[in-house]
């Protein structure tokens, strides 16, 4: 699957999960693989970041997309970087404040 389609599919799957308010998936450099895929997730109010929810999301993604198309890492954050109009700033995605 092409990277852009792969990233979009992972984002859409994450947004379908009831605990997820916002999600963005990006490619990141990886010293072993060259590139890898990381999901940044903002949870809905009442949901707290934990290893249990991270594992739940990983299993959810694997069931929806298959193991090969899943992000290798799920990170929780308070907010995704956005423009004034509310569009995600993809270029600054990796600077997002990560909670876990």
C-alpha positions as MATLAB code, in Angstrom:
seq = 'XXXXXXXXXXXXXXXXXXXXXXXXXXXXXXXXXXXXXXXXXXXXXXXXXXXXXXXXXXXXXXXXXXXXXXXXXXXXXXXXXXXXXXXXXXXXXXXXXXXX';
ca = [
       0.000    0.000    0.000;
       1.294    3.489   -0.782;
       2.441    5.471    2.250;
      -0.198    8.192    1.891;
      -3.047    5.665    1.610;
      -1.545    3.656    4.458;
      -1.400    6.707    6.737;
      -4.929    7.826    5.856;
      -6.359    4.332    6.477;
      -4.703    4.187    9.889;
      -6.039    7.647   10.804;
      -9.569    6.737    9.746;
      -9.439    3.500   11.735;
      -8.226    5.334   14.851;
     -10.969    7.949   14.531;
     -13.561    5.156   14.504;
     -12.431    4.019   17.979;
     -14.723    5.379   20.718;
     -11.834    6.566   22.929;
     -10.173    8.658   20.189;
     -11.042   12.334   19.675;
      -8.307   13.159   17.134;
      -5.565   11.243   15.409;
      -2.738   11.819   13.009;
      -0.344    9.289   11.545;
       3.055   10.248   10.164;
       6.169    8.645    8.752;
       9.237    8.883   10.947;
      12.869    8.023   10.341;
      13.901    4.655   11.743;
      17.554    3.600   11.987;
      16.750   -0.065   11.272;
      13.871    0.129    8.769;
      14.570    3.475    7.129;
      11.053    4.721    7.875;
       8.318    3.725   10.251;
       4.802    4.897   10.990;
       3.739    6.580   14.263;
       0.202    7.469   15.359;
      -0.416   10.523   17.531;
      -3.698   10.269   19.426;
      -5.768   12.740   21.439;
      -8.166   10.852   23.687;
     -11.733   11.901   24.428;
     -12.493   13.506   27.804;
     -12.711   10.857   30.499;
     -10.155    8.593   28.819;
      -6.692    8.673   30.330;
      -3.517    7.639   28.492;
      -2.312    4.241   29.677;
      -0.518    1.183   28.447;
      -3.876   -0.647   28.430;
      -5.483    1.838   26.030;
      -2.324    1.854   23.885;
      -2.545   -1.944   23.580;
      -6.294   -1.750   22.913;
      -5.687    0.690   20.061;
      -2.883   -1.477   18.653;
      -5.142   -4.563   18.645;
      -8.009   -2.532   17.185;
      -5.784   -1.285   14.352;
      -4.395   -4.744   13.675;
      -7.911   -6.163   13.402;
      -8.985   -3.353   11.041;
      -5.872   -2.989    8.891;
      -3.743   -6.098    9.308;
      -0.407   -6.278   11.103;
       1.659   -4.995    8.165;
      -0.307   -1.752    7.766;
      -0.504   -0.739   11.437;
       1.499    2.107   12.928;
       4.450    0.677   14.827;
       3.949    3.161   17.660;
       0.992    4.917   19.283;
       1.730    8.118   21.214;
      -0.740   10.123   23.257;
      -0.767   13.906   23.236;
      -2.943   16.697   24.626;
      -3.484   18.342   21.233;
      -2.336   18.072   17.644;
      -0.526   21.070   16.121;
      -2.998   23.042   13.983;
      -3.331   26.196   11.937;
      -5.679   28.999   12.974;
      -8.339   27.475   10.741;
      -8.013   24.101   12.475;
      -6.059   22.152    9.870;
      -3.322   19.856   11.142;
       0.221   21.192   10.698;
       1.873   18.074    9.322;
       5.304   19.671    9.092;
       5.404   20.299   12.845;
       3.749   17.025   13.826;
       6.874   15.546   15.338;
       7.232   18.502   17.701;
       3.890   17.707   19.353;
       4.059   17.399   23.132;
       3.975   13.703   23.884;
       2.513   12.564   27.196;
       3.509    8.888   27.109;
];
